[in-house]
Amino acid sequence: MQDSDIQARLAALREQYAERLGHDLQTLMAQARELAARQRTVEPEALESLRHGLHRIAGSAGTFGYPALGREAREMELWVQTVLETSVAPTSPMLTTLHDRLSGSYRLLEDSAKTTVGEPQSDFELVSGERSVRIAILAEGDTQVLLQSLSGFGYDCRGLSQVEEGHEWQPDVVIIDTSNLEPEVWQARIAEVPGAMRVLISDDGSFEARLQAVRGGAQGFFTHPLDVPSLERHLRQLVSLPQQDPYRVLIVDDDLELAEHFRLTLKGAGIESRVITAPATCCGACAISCPIWR
């Protein structure tokens, strides 16, 4: 799956989630309004239904660009949880207040613009000697996806335009996307970092293009659409890092949209994942030997 396809599917998921979120908030508002109008004690089952709905929103809203709404839902969930645990019957005014707060959250959904959800930063490093392997990327256009993908594997990545001649940070490898760059342009630019190994990405996968790359001193050649895991394995070979099995992740979540968002985000970083919605279907064994990976 190409990066553009992944981004398009993530955007579609965000739109789908926004629609679902509005529907869920309206349902919770109706439940709170109905409970506030009752003349008898509210059953724990009805409160548990409210809590579960709030819990679902609190756990997913931030991921899809609604962090403030997620925090509101978490606070309301904790209030309902406290009522359930203390067995204190909520009064009609208390439930009316909850309804009004839910209404405020619904207005927040309608009025607020979606914020950009940042990708999590890597909390580990691949160490070669005393530091991480440094990767510079030279390309015409947006390089953020590739930078994030390789950073997810633990590399110290920057755009080549950020590297100053004579600066302390010098790349070990330069990845050049030649698709929209003239040869004289990228050749002149990488001449400023003569000690770096070269890996070329091209739209042309012909024998002549590969031969020219080798004669030009390239130590790697890839074509579009880029296979990020294959690129990462080649980088390990170039810098003599120990080989490792591809990362594989098992996602267990009863929220299908949230799980699919995680799966696509991991896919964009070159990490394969599988989704199950019921923990009982997971045997508890290591994912490598688990039948769902076969």
N, C-alpha and C positions, 0 to 999 in steps of 0.2 A: 504494500500500500504506500503510495507516494505521500510526501509531507502535505501537499496541497489537498489531497483527499482526506487526510486525517484532520486537517484544520477545518475543512468544510463539514465533516461529520460532527466535529466538536461544536461548531457554530449551530448546526441543526439541533444538537442535543440541548444547547443552552436555550434556544427558542422553545423547544418542547418542554423543558423544565419550567420555564417562566409561565407557560400556559397551565401546567399542572399545579404549580405553586399557587397561582391565583384561585384555581378550583379548590385546592386543599384549604386555603384560608377562608374561603366562603363557606365551606362545609363546617369548619370549626366555629365560625361566627354563628352559623345557624344552630349548632349544637349548644353553644354557650347561651344563646338567646332563649332556646327552648328550655334549658335547665333553669335559667333565672326566672322564667314565668311559672314554674311548677309551684304548687301549693303543698307539696310533700317533700320528704327527705330525698336527696339525690342519691341514687344507687352508686356504689363504688365502680360498677362496670361502666357506667356512663362517664365517670371521671377518668377511668383508665383509658377509655377511647379517646378522650381529649388529650390526655398525657401522651399517648402513643402518636397521635397526629402531630403534636408539638415537637416530640422527640425526632420524628422523621424530618421535619423542617429544620430543626436546630442542627442536625447532622449533615445536611446537604446544602443549605442555602449559601453558605460561605464559599463552597467549592464552585458554585455557578455564578458568583459575582454579587451576592447579596449578604455581605458580612454583618451589616447592622441588623438586618431582618433576622439573621441566624441567632444573633445575641439576644434579641427580643424574645424569640421563640424559646431559647434556653432558659431565660428567666421565668417565663410563664410555665414552662414544663416543671421547673423546680418548685414553683408555688403549688401546682397541682399535686406533685409528688409529696410535698409536705402535708397537704390536706389528706392524702391517702394514708400516709404513714401514721399520722396522729389521730385518725378517725374523727376529726372535727368536721361536723357537717357544715358545708359552705352555705352562707346565707344568700338570699336573692341579690342584695346590693353587691356582695363579693363577686358573684357570677356576672352581674351587669358590668362591673369594672373590668372583668376579664374579657367580656364581649367587646367593650369599648377599646381595650388595648389591642385586641385582634383586628378591629376595624382600623386602628391606626397603622398596624402592620400592613394591612391591605392597601391603604393609601400610600404607604411608603413604597410598596411594590409598584404601584401605578406611576408615582411621581419621580422615583429615583432612576437615574441612568445606571446601566450596568457598569460595574467596575471591572477592570482587567484582572484576571486571576493569574498571579505570578506562579511560575513553576517552582517547586521546591528546590532549594540549593543542595548540592551534594555535601554530605558530611563526612566524606572519606577521601583519601588520596591514594593514587598509585605512585609509589615512591621509587625513583631510580636514583640511587646514591642517596643524596640528602634532600632531594626536592621532587616535586611532581614533574612529569614530562610536559614540556611546553609546546603547545600547538598553535600556530598562527594560520589564519584563513584569509585568502585573498579571493574576492569574488565581486562581481558587479551586481548590486542589489542587496536584498536582505539575507544576512548570514546568521540571524539569531537562532533559527531552528537547529542548524548544524552545530553552532556553538553550545547550545543547551544540551544537545544529544551527547556530544563528546565530553562535556563537563560532567554529565551524569555518570560517565565511566571513570571519573576521577582525574581527567587531564586538566591542566591549567591552560585555558583557551582564550585567545584574543583575536580580534581582527588585525590583519597585518598593518592596516592604516594607523593602529594605535601604537605600533612599535617604532620607536625613534632610534635612528642610527647611533650607535655608541651607548645606548641605554643599557642599564644592568639587565633588564628582562630581554633575553634573546631566545628565539624559538629553536627547539630541537628539530621540528618538522614544520614545513609550510605546505598547506593544502591549497592548491590553485584551481579554482573553477574557471576553466578557459572558455566557457560557453559564450559569454558576452564580452570577452576581453581580447583585444588584439595582441598577438604574440609579443610585439615590441614593448607593449605596456607592461604586461606581467613579468616579462623577462628582466626589464629594467628594475622593476620593484623588488623582485626576489634577489637581484644582484646585491642589494643592500644587506642581505643576511646570508653571506656566502657559506657559513658553517651549517646551515640547516638542510636537512634532507627534503626532497621534493616529492609530493604526491599530486598527480594531476587528475582532475575530473573533467570529462568532456561529453559533448553530445555525439561525437563521432567515435564509434567503436571499431573502425576499420583497422586492418593490419597496418596500413600506411601511417595512420594516426598514432598507433601504439609504437611503431618503430621510431617515428620522429620523437616521441616522448622519451624513449630510452636513450636515443642519441643526444637528446637535450639534457640528460642527467637525471631524469625522473626515476625514483625508486619505487613508484607505484602508479597505477593507472586504473581509473574507475569511470564508468559511464552513468548517465542519467537514465532512469530514476536511480538515485544513489542507494545502495544497500549499506546502511550504517553499521550493522554488526560485522559485515565483511571488512569494511574499512577499519573498524576498531581492531579486528584480529590482525590485519596487516600492520597497523601502527605498532602493535605489541611486538611483532616480529622485527620491525625496523629498529626499535629502541631496546630490544632484548629483554622485554618484560616477560615474566612467566605467563604461559597460556592459562586460560581459565574457561570453564564451561560457560555458555551463554546464560545470562540471568533469566530465570523463569519465575513468574509470580502467580500465586493462586489468590484470587480475590473472592472473598466470601461476604456477600451483602444482600439483603432482601430488597434493596432499592436498585432496580435494574438500571435506571438512568444514571445514577451515581456510579455504579459499578462499571458501566460502559464508558463513562467519562474517564475513570481511572485507567481502564484498559487502553483506550486510545492515546491517553497521555503517555503511558508507558511504551506503547507501540512507537510513538514519535521519537522516543529515546533509544529505540532499538531493543527493547525488552519485551519478550513474549509473555503473555499472561492468559489465564483462563478464568472464567467467572462461574461461580455456582451460587445459587440463591438460597439453598437450604443446607445448613451445616451438617445435617444427618447424612447427606450424600457424600461427605468427605470422610474417607476411611481413617484419617488421622496419621497416615504414613507419610513418609517423605515424598515431596512432590515429584521427585525424579522417578520413583517407582510407582506412583499413583496411576491407576488406569486412565484417569481423565486426560493424562498427558499423551496418551498413545493414539 
